[in-house]
Amino acid sequence: MSFSGIVTIPGSGGGMMLGGYLVKRFRLKCRGIIRLCACSMSISLLLAPSFMTYCTRPPIAGVSVAYNGTSTGSLTSSCNEDCGCNTAAYEPVCIENEMLFFTPCHAGCKNVTEDKGVKIYHSCSCLDTSLSGNNTVPEVTDGICTKDCVWLYVYCVLMLFIMVVSFATMSPGTTPGPILLGFILDSTCRVWSEKCDGGRGSCWVYDTEDMSTRLMIWWIAIKVTGITFFLLASFVYRAPKESSHNENPTVEIPDPIGSISMTLDVNGKTDPVFTKM
């Protein structure tokens, strides 16, 4: 189940409406808006540890843990090197809810059966019998290992609050550093897809722990920078002087006979003055 839409849409939309309401409710001028932005960023900065709330994922053979004497960072081992496996598609299989293989091919599986819509793989040469707990052949099922994680709900609540506070000082259409953020996410990728031409495609597996740490550092950096400049702007800002206006402006109304100049006084009365064309 995806919670991204539930968090981002209400959070960003509600935050922008909250910002507009605060400006209107307290009749904030330029200096007040600057301080509101600094306050919003300060609250967001205090919520930076929210990025460290994540659910641990089961280890992936060849990615986060070694298997059959193979070092991490290589999905190919002696048990599957003759299978011709690749990373063009991510089809994870789970072993007893304890370990993931990138695909059935990387687990060395040769046969598959289906039970109530669930694929079960057999004759897998890369399995460790100790994973089953009784030294028997462990069961290999299709899909990612699932475990209950209470941190998911905690994270969603915290991120919703972060979105509201952050977008309270943003205008619609604002994009927060997409290039830098994309670079940070790409730097935490552990397995990339392979294109037919041998190039690199999209990321299949991210290191969630590394991603959480990098995102928190990125968040703290941009918030500290933003707060610094907002506070600096608040101190150096000088309100513009009231410009003098003509107390008796005239409005020229074209007329076929002549022109009528309407002189407006401070009491709102009008005195028509006819002038000849």
WOKA-V501303 format. One record per backbone hydrogen bond with DSSP energy under -0.5 kcal/mol. NH is the residue of the N-H (numbers start at 1). CO is the residue of the C=O. If there is no record, write none. Layout:
((NH	CO) (NH	CO))
//
This chain:
((7	3) (8	4) (9	5) (10	5) (11	7) (12	8) (13	9) (14	10) (15	11) (16	12) (17	13) (18	14) (19	15) (20	16) (21	17) (22	18) (23	19) (24	20) (25	21) (26	22) (28	23) (33	29) (34	30) (35	31) (36	32) (37	33) (38	34) (39	35) (40	36) (41	37) (42	38) (43	39) (44	40) (45	41) (46	42) (47	43) (48	45) (50	47) (51	48) (52	49) (53	50) (54	52) (59	98) (61	59) (61	100) (62	65) (63	60) (64	60) (65	60) (67	70) (70	67) (73	62) (74	62) (74	71) (80	77) (81	77) (83	80) (85	80) (91	89) (91	102) (93	101) (94	141) (95	99) (96	94) (96	139) (98	95) (99	95) (100	59) (101	93) (107	103) (108	105) (109	104) (110	122) (111	122) (113	120) (115	118) (118	115) (119	117) (120	113) (121	140) (122	111) (125	108) (125	123) (126	107) (127	124) (129	127) (131	128) (132	129) (133	130) (135	129) (140	121) (141	94) (141	139) (142	119) (143	92) (152	149) (153	150) (154	150) (155	151) (156	152) (157	153) (158	154) (159	155) (160	156) (161	157) (162	158) (163	159) (164	160) (165	161) (166	162) (167	163) (168	164) (169	166) (170	167) (174	171) (176	174) (177	175) (181	177) (182	178) (183	179) (184	180) (185	181) (186	182) (187	183) (188	185) (189	186) (190	205) (191	205) (193	202) (195	199) (198	195) (201	193) (204	191) (205	191) (207	188) (208	206) (211	207) (212	208) (213	209) (214	210) (215	211) (216	212) (217	213) (218	214) (219	215) (220	216) (221	217) (222	218) (223	219) (224	220) (225	221) (226	222) (227	223) (228	224) (229	225) (230	226) (231	227) (232	228) (233	229) (234	230) (235	231) (236	232) (237	233) (249	246) (251	262) (252	250) (253	251) (253	260) (254	252) (259	275) (260	253) (261	259) (261	273) (262	251) (262	260) (263	261) (263	271) (264	249) (264	262) (265	263) (265	269) (268	265) (271	263) (272	270) (273	261) (275	259) (277	257))
//
